Amino acid sequence: MEFFRIRKDIPFMRHALVFNVVSFITFVAAVFFLFSRGLHLSVEFTGGTLMEVSLSKPAELDPLRKGIEGLGYNDVVVQNFGTAREVMIRLPSVKGQSSAQQSEHVMALIKAQDTQAELRRTEFVGPQVGDELATNGLKALAFVVVGIMIYLALRFEWKYAVAGIVANLHDVIIILGFFAFFQWEFSLAVLAAVLAVLGYSVNESVVIFDRVRENFRRYRKLNTVEVIDNAITATISRTIITHGSTQLVVLSMLLFGGPTLHYFALALTIGILFGIYSSVFVAAALAMWLGIKREDLIKSGSRKDHDPDDPNAGAMV
């Protein structure tokens, strides 16, 4: 399906060096902010108090969240679970206050507005659990990266695997850099968004690499730069359809999903935008500079396959 077709190839690779210099500067800045400021980790990672409260009427989350923040608790997470009358509250650890004292303060506030409110459950999430979650999250990220590299190496060739994984890590580091610079809360939901961006970004790279492989078979007289430019130009319509529709859904979550989905949708928004950019100007350019050529993707067949006068010859992929 195509909305439009561009007849003349756009010379993307002509400007590859400029765009990759911009990418490198952005990447270095993201790494700098990660080390200098660090991530603002949520309660799941740092430890805190988890409360489950049952109300007599549907909860108004925003007023409740602001009321709890008025007690002196920052980065409070308030969300529904189960029904509209069931509320889950996460409070960060406060020096000099126990988990029981925190829950008492919050319940006093809630009962002032709803005398029939009940505390169903309260528990303390310790730093040890937070460390374990952080470690498991990093392991999950590492497994995804290794899996993507193996997949690309098996499907294409090692040069494409290197180019694809560098582009994917470029997207991830930039997302983390944004969260470090603005000190946005980094939660398990944001980690899930980062993992989703990895898969989403590699999909775009695979589409372009597939078209590059097809072009190497189809256009014998084009050089590598011309093949890549044609591949990117030919997939622009598909990119606009898929990424545009996905971005609309993510923006809907960002604008109307409320505080619970805000940072999750924000991470996806950044990741999708940079994913498109990196697939074209990072992955494709790196593959070009690594020296991809027709022989990397196509195995030699019969003598007919080498006949330069046969436009359909020579290709077992």
URWO-V666900 format. One line per field, one symbol per residue. ss: DSSP state (2 for helix, 1 for strand, 0 for the rest). burial: I if it has 16 or more other C-alpha atoms within 10 Angstrom, else O. A space follows every 10 residues. Layout:
ss=???
burial=???
This chain:
ss=0000000000 0222222222 2222222222 2222220001 1022220111 1111000000 2222222220 0000001111 0000011111 1100000022 2222222222 2220000111 1111102222 2222222222 2222222222 2222200222 2222222222 2222222222 2200110222 2222222222 2222222222 2222222200 0002222222 2222022222 2222222222 2222220022 2222222222 2222222222 2222222220 0002222010 0022220000 0000010
burial=OOOOOOOOOI OIIOOIOOII OOIOOIIOII IOIIOOOIII IIIIIIIIII IIIIIOOOIO IOOIIOOIIO OOIOIIIIII OOOIIIIIII IIIOOOOOIO OIIOOIIOOI OOOOOOIIOO OIOIIIIOOI OOIIOOIOOO IOOIIOOIII OIIOIIOIII IIIIIIIIII IIIIIIIIII IOIIIIIIII IIIIIIIIOI IIOIIIIIIO IIIIIIIIOI OOOIIIIIII IIIIIIIIIO OOIOOOIOOI IOIIOOOOIO IIIIIIIIII IIOIIIIIII IIIIIIIIOO OIIIOOIIOO OOOOIOOOOO OOIIIOO
